[in-house]
Amino acid sequence: MITEIGIVAGEIWHYLDGHDEVLFSQLADGIDRPRDLALMSLGWLAREGHVIVRQEGSELRVTLRR
């Protein structure tokens, strides 16, 4: 499972590298992965300091830390 989380984290990074700030729902649709797996991978990236995640109402906004 940890390997799959890492692979999806890479997919998220590449997706965000080609986009500005996105809603998490757009990101999950864009990488076409299960929501739970995308959230675990996003958490990994956030913990490592690679992304910025902001809560906006009931949505999450995500961007790469540059």
C-alpha positions as CSV (number, residue, x, y, z in Angstrom):
1,M,0.0,0.0,0.0
2,I,2.8,2.4,0.8
3,T,4.2,2.0,-2.7
4,E,0.9,2.8,-4.2
5,I,0.6,5.9,-2.1
6,G,4.0,7.0,-3.2
7,I,3.1,6.5,-6.9
8,V,-0.1,8.4,-6.6
9,A,1.8,11.2,-4.7
10,G,4.0,11.5,-7.8
11,E,0.9,11.6,-10.1
12,I,-0.5,14.4,-7.9
13,W,2.8,16.4,-8.0
14,H,2.9,16.1,-11.8
15,Y,-0.8,17.1,-12.1
16,L,-0.2,20.2,-9.9
17,D,2.9,21.1,-11.8
18,G,0.7,21.7,-14.8
19,H,-2.0,23.6,-13.0
20,D,-2.3,26.5,-10.6
21,E,-4.3,26.1,-7.4
22,V,-7.1,23.4,-7.8
23,L,-9.9,22.1,-5.8
24,F,-9.3,18.6,-4.4
25,S,-12.3,17.3,-6.3
26,Q,-10.7,18.5,-9.6
27,L,-7.4,16.9,-8.6
28,A,-9.0,13.6,-7.8
29,D,-10.8,13.6,-11.1
30,G,-7.7,14.7,-12.9
31,I,-5.6,11.8,-11.7
32,D,-8.5,9.3,-11.9
33,R,-7.6,7.6,-8.6
34,P,-9.9,6.6,-5.7
35,R,-10.6,9.5,-3.3
36,D,-9.2,7.8,-0.3
37,L,-5.9,7.0,-2.0
38,A,-5.6,10.5,-3.4
39,L,-6.1,11.9,0.2
40,M,-3.5,9.6,1.6
41,S,-1.0,10.7,-1.1
42,L,-1.9,14.3,-0.7
43,G,-1.2,14.0,3.0
44,W,2.2,12.5,2.3
45,L,3.0,15.5,0.0
46,A,1.7,18.0,2.6
47,R,3.8,16.3,5.4
48,E,6.9,16.5,3.2
49,G,6.2,20.2,2.5
50,H,5.6,19.8,-1.2
51,V,2.1,21.2,-1.3
52,I,-0.1,23.8,0.4
53,V,-3.6,22.6,1.3
54,R,-6.2,25.2,2.4
55,Q,-9.7,24.5,3.7
56,E,-12.2,26.8,2.0
57,G,-15.7,26.0,3.3
58,S,-16.3,22.4,2.6
59,E,-13.6,22.2,-0.1
60,L,-9.8,21.8,-0.1
61,R,-7.7,23.9,-2.3
62,V,-4.3,22.5,-3.3
63,T,-1.2,24.0,-4.9
64,L,2.5,23.1,-5.2
65,R,4.8,24.9,-2.8
66,R,7.3,26.7,-5.1
